[in-house]
Amino acid sequence: MLTLAFLLLAAAPQADLARWQAEAARVTITRDDWGIAHVKGRTDADAVFGAIYAQAEDDFNRIERNYLIALGRQAEADGEGKIWDDLRARLYVDEAGLRAAYARSPKTMQALMNAWADGLNHFLATHPEVKPKVLTRFEPWMALSFTEGSIGGDIERIDLDGLRAFYGGKPPAVARADTGEKEPSGSNGFAIAPAKTADGHALLLINPHTSFFFRSELQMTSDEGLNAYGASTWGQFFIYQGFNPHIGWMHTSSGVDVVDEFAEAIVRKGGRLFYRYGKELRPVETRVITVRYRAPNGGTAARSFTTYRTHHGPIVRQADGKWVAFAMMFKPVEALQQSWLRTKADDFASFLQVAELKANSSNNTIFASDKGEIAYLHPQFVPLRDNRFDYTRPVDGSDPATDWKGLTPLARLPQVVNPPNGWVMNTNNWPYSAAAENSPRQAEFPRYMDTFGENPRGVHATMVLKDRRDFTLPLLIDAAFDSYLPAFARLIPTLVRAYDGLEAKDPLKAKLKGQIALLRSWDYRWGIASQPTSLAVFWGEALWKDVKADAESEAMNVYDYMAERTTPRQRLKALADASDQLERDFGHWGVAWGEINRFQRLTGDIVQPFDDKQPSIPVPFTSSRWGSLASFGAKAYPGTRRWYGTSGNSFVAVVEFGPKVRARAITAGGESGHPGSPHFNDEAERYTTGNLREVYFWPEQLKGHTERIYRPGQ
């Protein structure tokens, strides 16, 4: 193996070879007994080189996939069906533009991007068994295409069907199948002030809800002061959610409105296209984008599109006779800087200084420090707008009053710093309950500061945080996995009342007698052996699907609609339907939740297969839809009766900022994406039970817990 690696390196260009070898010689990777990489470099750039190399060892497939998406090159791997995804990405991202952005980046950031590309190319040169689908060589500028580590992104708000229709695409030959109601995405973050903890140290909960295996867990240290631990999205060189010796940061998807659509009035004049803006006619910009794709014969083909843009942004669809331009944040240099620099902050003031880059558009932040500081921060990229207009719909692009008017100063955003109640939280709910009575006041902010409102997890978080004064790491874990389901605590009584109101001769009276008796005595807590959990979840899903469209048509919260607007007959019919489904799938409506709800990891495929005949593990917690803080988004798949999870709790950590920071954590499945690795599924049982393991943050903690120490390429 060493000989083959040597031959491969020898075949590389001499300048590359010398640079890679020098970088590798300055890096040490220590794998602990969970397979997690602790990367040490002399410089920050060396740490980046080693961290991305270690990520590639664990799951190069996911790294390449993320950059195919970000660069708009999926179709080169997957064929013509991804052309519209790629066109969407390329409306913003193009090689010439990113090369120019790289050239104007600070030298320190260029050094990090250079090391990032070198680490990936060094990995490919020393691992001939790894066959990239498309990206056989990485360039430093590519790092600027993927700068923010959350799942999805603002660009995904551009509707692909509208894009396809506008730019001349043929409609799909077969209508897209209904995949059912999507699992709510999001995360939980709690920060506890020293006054509310047993030992007088601030605590932080880091609990992102993403698709499983979406991030790598690792530590990055250097002689230049870097020492960050946490979750890094595959292919990125910064810790996205984590902590260093002094501070911790947790990001939750925000409901702030930061993308807008502008309806443009197009005028054709003299063979050219213009759009109205006030009293002006401005020329429409055009750009030809060529998208390459894999042809059915295995070769490469291409399609070219003439795309259009106004000063608001690219044209993405047509509606009511007008072209619709899409406006979003596109600050790749500043976004990458902010993502990197915050990992080296050491208190709230320095963290806030980094936030002044205003290049975080989609994530709230929960913060804690060893100084005892705690905070809730709103995303920093929030356009200033005229609050008279409803920006949830396309606004009139010809009216200058609708334009963005710069960015909101940080001091004018909803935020909470060191509140008297001693805690802050966010569960993708609005900021107006972030700190109980010390939360920002909704009336003081424009309506575009939040589009989500409250959610059941927010209600639940307040319940577990408000009365405790003795939090410890174990008690914070207990809070993060508290089994109460507040949505059902509100909804089930409406169902019971509907049943009690039935006439004795109604057929549903006998059919649902046992089910209602079970639910009537339920404490609204999930559990592996809980039959009421199974019945309630199936009932809730059935009722949700029945009324969701009606609730949305009335601009009403679905939970409120279910509780207040559904008829007794609708509630009871949904329970009858749920009972019938349970009987069809499991033989009886009284089924233990753990018999249905399962964790299974069979392959390293990005889209996982599931099989009832293969081993799986029961999971006690439910979808976050019903207010479970610990989230497990599961459903049945073709050929399965059982429900298998693919999203929800992914990386979970609790951190204590004492004299020396300490933490416990867990990752869904395991660190490695290779089924043959002992670390492919070694954390699965701990994951399902909330049994977080010790984090080996300090060198002395690694003693006795080290599997291997090596340099990249060895």
LINDA-V917237 format. One line per field, one symbol per residue. ss: DSSP state (@ for helix, = for strand, . for the rest). psi: psi as a letter, one per 20 degrees, with the letter a starting at -180 (. if undefined). A space follows every 10 residues. Layout:
ss->???
psi->???
This chain:
ss->.@@@@@@@@@ @..@@@@@@@ @@@@@.==== ==....==== =..@@@@@@@ @@@@@@@@@@ @@@@@@@@@@ @...@@@@.@ @@@@@@@@@@ ....@@@@@@ @@@...@@@@ @@@@@@@@@@ @@@@@@.... .........@ @@@@@..... ...@@@@..@ @@@@@@.... .......... .....===== ==.@@@=... .========= =...====== ==....==== ===....... ====..==== ===......= ====.====. .======..= ===.====== ====.....= ========== ..=======. .======... .@@@@@@@@@ @@@@...@@@ @@@@@..... ..=======. ...====... ..=....... ....==...@ @@....=..@ @@..===... ..====.... @@@..@@@.. .@@@..@@@. .....@@@@@ @@@@@..... =.@@@@@@@@ ...=.@@@@@ @@@@@@@@@@ ......@@@@ @.@@@@@@@@ ....=..... @@@@@@@@@@ @@@@@@@@@@ @@@....@@@ @@@@...@@@ @@@@@@@@@@ @@@@@@.... ..@@@@===. .......... ......==.. ...@@@.... .====..... ..======== =======... .======... .......... ...@@@@@@. ..==....@@ @@...===== ....
psi->ghgghggghh iqqhgggggg hgghijpppp pajjjppopp qgrghghggh ghggghhhmh ghggghhhgh ilkhhhhiah ijghgggghi hgpqggghgh gghjqqhhhg hghghggggg hgghhjmiip nqhgnippqh hhhiinipjr parhhiipph ghgghgkjqq qqhpqpqojr pqpprbrppq ppqhhjqhjk qqqppomqoa qqkhqqprpp qrijipnqqb ppppiqjqog obraihrqpp pqpqjqojqq ppopoppppk jrprqpocjr oqppqqpppp pqqpqhjiap rqpqpoqqqa ihaqpirqpl jqqoqpprpn mhghgggghg hhijqjahgh ghghhihlko ijprppqqri ijqqqppqqi noqproihqn jirproiioh hiqqlaqpqh ijqprpplqh ijqqqpkjar ijkhlcijqq phijqqhiip igarrhhggg ghgihhiqjk qrghhhgggh kpjqnhghhh hghhgghggh iqqhiphhgg hjggghgghh jqjkprqhjo hhggggghgg gghghhighg ghhjlqphgg ghhhiqqhhg ghghgggggg gghghjiqin pphhhgoqpp ohrjqgoqqq ohiqqrpqph raqihjjpgp pooqrqrpjq gqppqirbpf ppqpppmbhp qqrqrqqper hqjohiqikh kijgghgiik nqrppmhqhh hipikphqpr qpi.
